[in-house]
């Protein structure tokens, strides 16, 4: 993988981790499995100008 693509991959994974942390703060009373569901729902409900494959982890 080229260096620039590796940097994009790292940024993508960091963004997912940040969204997961946000969901944990907003839903402190739910289990981790439910956070996974919320994260997956968020990933699938992206704006139409967000092309590309969806990857949760």
VEXSEGU-188116 format. One record per atom (N, C-alpha, C): atom name; x negated, y negated, z negated; residue in one letter. Coordinates in steps of 0.001 Angstrom, whole numbers. Layout:
REM residues N
R  atom        X        Y        Z  type
R    CA        X        Y        Z     A
...
//
This chain:
REM residues 57
R  atom        X        Y        Z  type
R     N     -861     1174        0     X
R    CA        0        0        0     X
R     C     -904    -1232        0     X
R     N     -537    -2212      784     X
R    CA    -1358    -3410      831     X
R     C    -1260    -4174     -490     X
R     N    -2232    -5016     -714     X
R    CA    -2281    -5769    -1971     X
R     C    -1082    -6695    -2128     X
R     N     -645    -7314    -1029     X
R    CA      495    -8231    -1124     X
R     C     1786    -7479    -1425     X
R     N     1958    -6296     -843     X
R    CA     3145    -5502    -1146     X
R     C     3117    -4990    -2576     X
R     N     1943    -4674    -3072     X
R    CA     1822    -4228    -4454     X
R     C     2236    -5354    -5403     X
R     N     1867    -6592    -5073     X
R    CA     2247    -7729    -5915     X
R     C     3757    -7924    -5903     X
R     N     4378    -7757    -4747     X
R    CA     5830    -7880    -4645     X
R     C     6505    -6799    -5478     X
R     N     5979    -5596    -5414     X
R    CA     6540    -4485    -6182     X
R     C     6448    -4771    -7679     X
R     N     5335    -5295    -8122     X
R    CA     5157    -5634    -9538     X
R     C     6158    -6709    -9947     X
R     N     6317    -7738    -9108     X
R    CA     7266    -8810    -9431     X
R     C     8692    -8274    -9492     X
R     N     9047    -7369    -8574     X
R    CA    10382    -6777    -8565     X
R     C    10633    -6029    -9875     X
R     N     9687    -5198   -10267     X
R    CA     9848    -4416   -11490     X
R     C     9894    -5315   -12730     X
R     N     9121    -6396   -12727     X
R    CA     9173    -7338   -13848     X
R     C    10530    -8037   -13900     X
R     N    11088    -8357   -12741     X
R    CA    12422    -8967   -12698     X
R     C    13486    -8035   -13247     X
R     N    13395    -6764   -12903     X
R    CA    14340    -5771   -13422     X
R     C    14204    -5677   -14937     X
R     N    12968    -5675   -15426     X
R    CA    12743    -5608   -16873     X
R     C    13317    -6836   -17571     X
R     N    13182    -8016   -16946     X
R    CA    13743    -9234   -17536     X
R     C    15264    -9177   -17568     X
R     N    15897    -8678   -16512     X
R    CA    17355    -8570   -16488     X
R     C    17817    -7560   -17535     X
R     N    17090    -6459   -17676     X
R    CA    17425    -5457   -18690     X
R     C    17360    -6069   -20090     X
R     N    16329    -6876   -20347     X
R    CA    16198    -7541   -21645     X
R     C    17355    -8515   -21873     X
R     N    17746    -9236   -20830     X
R    CA    18881   -10151   -20941     X
R     C    20157    -9391   -21281     X
R     N    20380    -8270   -20612     X
R    CA    21573    -7466   -20886     X
R     C    21555    -6929   -22311     X
R     N    20379    -6554   -22797     X
R    CA    20275    -6078   -24190     X
R     C    20648    -7190   -25165     X
R     N    20200    -8423   -24887     X
R    CA    20544    -9542   -25770     X
R     C    22038    -9832   -25727     X
R     N    22613    -9814   -24525     X
R    CA    24030   -10143   -24368     X
R     C    24948    -9045   -24892     X
R     N    24457    -7807   -24918     X
R    CA    25270    -6656   -25333     X
R     C    24500    -5865   -26391     X
R     N    24173    -6524   -27478     X
R    CA    23342    -5908   -28519     X
R     C    24002    -4696   -29173     X
R     N    25304    -4573   -29020     X
R    CA    26021    -3495   -29698     X
R     C    26205    -2242   -28848     X
R     N    25659    -2206   -27629     X
R    CA    25860    -1038   -26767     X
R     C    24597     -191   -26696     X
R     N    24795     1089   -26356     X
R    CA    23688     2034   -26240     X
R     C    22886     1769   -24966     X
R     N    21686     2315   -24931     X
R    CA    20792     2125   -23776     X
R     C    21406     2680   -22489     X
R     N    22167     3755   -22593     X
R    CA    22824     4327   -21419     X
R     C    23809     3324   -20810     X
R     N    24489     2576   -21671     X
R    CA    25432     1567   -21190     X
R     C    24700      388   -20564     X
R     N    23527       68   -21087     X
R    CA    22703     -983   -20477     X
R     C    22297     -541   -19073     X
R     N    21957      729   -18918     X
R    CA    21617     1262   -17593     X
R     C    22779     1082   -16621     X
R     N    23993     1350   -17072     X
R    CA    25177     1185   -16227     X
R     C    25362     -282   -15853     X
R     N    25226    -1167   -16816     X
R    CA    25368    -2600   -16547     X
R     C    24304    -3080   -15562     X
R     N    23081    -2611   -15721     X
R    CA    22002    -2996   -14821     X
R     C    22273    -2496   -13406     X
R     N    22714    -1269   -13292     X
R    CA    23036     -714   -11978     X
R     C    24172    -1485   -11325     X
R     N    25183    -1833   -12100     X
R    CA    26285    -2634   -11558     X
R     C    25777    -3979   -11074     X
R     N    24912    -4605   -11838     X
R    CA    24362    -5899   -11457     X
R     C    23553    -5782   -10163     X
R     N    22754    -4717   -10052     X
R    CA    21953    -4516    -8847     X
R     C    22819    -4328    -7606     X
R     N    23936    -3646    -7760     X
R    CA    24810    -3386    -6614     X
R     C    25718    -4560    -6281     X
R     N    25785    -5547    -7137     X
R    CA    26641    -6712    -6908     X
R     C    25779    -7928    -6576     X
R     N    24773    -7706    -5727     X
R    CA    23858    -8782    -5361     X
R     C    24501    -9692    -4323     X
R     N    24035   -10925    -4254     X
R    CA    24544   -11828    -3213     X
R     C    24243   -11275    -1819     X
R     N    25015   -11680     -849     X
R    CA    24839   -11171      510     X
R     C    23515   -11581     1128     X
R     N    22877   -12606      615     X
R    CA    21591   -13024     1170     X
R     C    20414   -12335      488     X
R     N    20660   -11196     -141     X
R    CA    19607   -10430     -799     X
R     C    19398    -9110      -61     X
R     N    18692    -9145     1055     X
R    CA    18508    -7915     1830     X
R     C    17561    -6945     1139     X
R     N    17577    -5739     1586     X
R    CA    16623    -4748     1102     X
R     C    17287    -3637      315     X
R     N    16463    -2638       68     X
R    CA    16940    -1488     -690     X
R     C    17097    -1855    -2154     X
R     N    17957    -1141    -2829     X
R    CA    18169    -1349    -4259     X
R     C    17468     -225    -5004     X
R     N    16681     -601    -5994     X
R    CA    15971      373    -6801     X
R     C    16073      -49    -8250     X
R     N    16572      823    -9090     X
R    CA    16790      464   -10498     X
R     C    15515      557   -11323     X
R     N    14580     1366   -10935     X
R    CA    13328     1509   -11708     X
R     C    12170     1685   -10802     X
//
